Amino acid sequence: MSARERSKMKKESGLLKDWFIKQPDYLFKTNSLSAKTKEKFHELGRIMRGDILTMTTIAASGHPGGPMSSAEIYIVVHSLANIHPSKINDPLRDRIVVSHGHTSAGCYAVLGRLGFFNIEDALIHFRKCGSIFEGHIERKIPGCEWTTGNLGQGLSAGCGFALASKINEEHCNVFILMSDAEQAKGQVGEARRFSKQFELNNMTCIIDYNEIQISGSVHDVMHVNIKSNYESDGWNVLEVDGHNVEEIYNAIHKSINDTSLPYAIICHTTMGKGVSFMEEAKEHYHGSPLKPEEYAKAIEELGIENRIDEYRKERDATSPETSHTEFRRTPNIETGKPFNYKVDDALGNRDAFGKSLEDIAIINKKREAASPIVVLDCDLKESVRTHLFENVSPACFIEAGVQEHNTATIARVLSIEAKITYIAEFVVFGI
């Protein structure tokens, strides 16, 4: 394929997000999904499933089943949320966190088709050494907010983005896409309670409930009552058919228009949806790519042109492009004059730490251009003197209780959201 042809494909792909922007149901504004958008979603779902299988088959590595069960979730959220290829760093954009990072092929497929990058780059160089299109999602990829891989962190990351928008007093919707199996992790419970405690009601968690994980049924491996867990922690919970775009749309429309509580949407799906033999195989295709003869059969069933030999040749003949989203922010902070302590000064480390935080808070509170300074504490404010910061900047002091894992993830998000972040916790004992 010539550079001219690829450039044309990229331009045409970029028009798809613009098409959705022109629809009345963009940003989930209308009470129901239009027939035109529904038709577009169905066609995009078919094409995406072909992309997912092409990526994982060429790479001979990856997870094809999960991305196919999450396809409609990816499509509805990314097509209608307030994100755009030309406004990657718009501070008012919606934030989409993909927690189940092993479904990366689905994420790359939808972003590529919407025009965030050339879809062929992902198809050809998925999981190739040097490619930005790694097996688990990296935030250096245009349209990706959060680097994933270790399951169970996505909801905490969502809390971080929602908290950042609250501190900034700038509204955005925060969507967290998750798997069912990762709901067994304790950090997910920490995040549920944190979001309720701090009234982060712009959060919508969308769970792909295909009931399959790599070791078998989620009920056999580690049973979790997902609905009851979210409800008991103060969330509203909706259940929908995860392959019915209208039901997904209606649930999201309800969630973002009800700011009284955060929402969890449980999407009942089928592993490998769209290819009959994959649907029947259950967990087999969770982490196993198709063999060549299986790929040919699946692509034929989807009605997709089989170009895998062409893509393989280009994969062998070309090197991945290294361009990626740039993140360059220079903190604006005045650190003041350093405190000098003599050898015989009777002063504990925690007192020096607390005094320094207090001093920085006092100096920068008077400066309009100063970057926001946030201190997160895990029930240690008297022990490590973070209460001195709280006395100066109570709105930027976050008491998270005994939640070290959740708080550490939130601190990382606040940092990438241009907050100067300090965290006090005993997580060092876990190393």
C-alpha positions, 0 to 999 in steps of 0.5 A: 500500500502506497503512502498516498493510499494510507494517507487517504485511509487515515483521512477517511477514518478521521471523518467518522468521529466528526460524523458522530459529532453531527448527530443529535445523540452525540454526548448522550443528549437525546433520550434514545438512540437514533436509527442512523447512529444505531446502523452506524454502530452495527457496521462499526462493530462488524469492522472492529471485530475483523480488526481485532482478529487481524491484529491478534492473528498477525501478531500470533499473540494477544486476547481476541475473545475479550475485545469482541465481547467489549466491542459494543461498549467501546463503540458507544462510549468512544463514539459519543463521549466528548473526545476528539482526535484534534483535541487530545489534551482538551482539559474539558474532554471526557476521560475514558479509562480502560481497566481491562488492558488486555482487551487492547485490540478492541481499544485500538480498533475503535480509536483507529476507526474514529481517526485518532491514528491510522488503523493500519498502523495498529493492524500491522504493528500490534505487539511488534517490538518498538510499536506503541501498540503494545499488548496492554494499553499505554497512555502514549497512544492518542485517545488513551488516558491510562496505562493498564495491565495490572487489573483492578486499578481502573476504578481508582484511576477513574476516581483520580480523574473525577477528583481532578475535575472537582478540584479544577471545578471543570465538569467532565464525564469519567467512564471506566471500562472494566472486566468482570473478573477484576471485580474480585480485587480489593482495590476495586472495593476501596475505589467504590467507597472513595468515590461515594465518600467524595461524591464523585458522581460524574463517574460511570463504571461499565463492566463487561460481564461475559462470565469468563476469565482465562482460567474458566468461569468467573463463578468457579474461579472466584465468585463475586456478587458484583451488583450487591457490592456496588449497591452496598457501597452507595452506587446505582446499578443498571443491568443491560444486554452488552451487545444491544447498543440501544440499551447501553446508550440508555443506561449511559444517558441515565447515568450522566443525567443523574448526578446524585450518585455514581453509576455501575452498568453491568453489561451481559455479554458473550466471549468472542461475540460475532464469530460462532465457533469462538462464542461456543469455545468459551474461555479458549479464545480469551488469550489464544489467537486464531490459527490461520485456518480459523482466521479465514473462517471467522473473517468470512463469517464477518464478511470482511476482506481477507488481507492478512497476507498483505499485512504480514508482508508489510509487518516484516518489511517495515518498522513501527512509527514511534510518534505518540502523544506528548505529555509536557507539563512544567509545574509552577511552584515556589518552593521557598527557602530551604530549612536548615537543621543542625546535627543536634537539632531535636526534630523528627523526620515527620516534623520536618516533612509536615513543616515543609508541606505547610510552608509550600502550601502557605507560599503557593496559596498566595500565587494565582499561577501556582499549580494546585498542590494536593496531599493525600493521606491514609489515616496518618495526618497526626502521625506524619504531620500532614494536618499542618497542610490541611490547616492551610489548604483543606480543600486540597487535603484528601483523607482517604482512610486506610486505602493505600493501593487506591490512594497511590493510584489516585495520586498518580492520576492527579500527577498526570492531571497537572497537580503537584501531589504528595502522598502519606502512607505505609505502602513501603511495608508491602515492598 
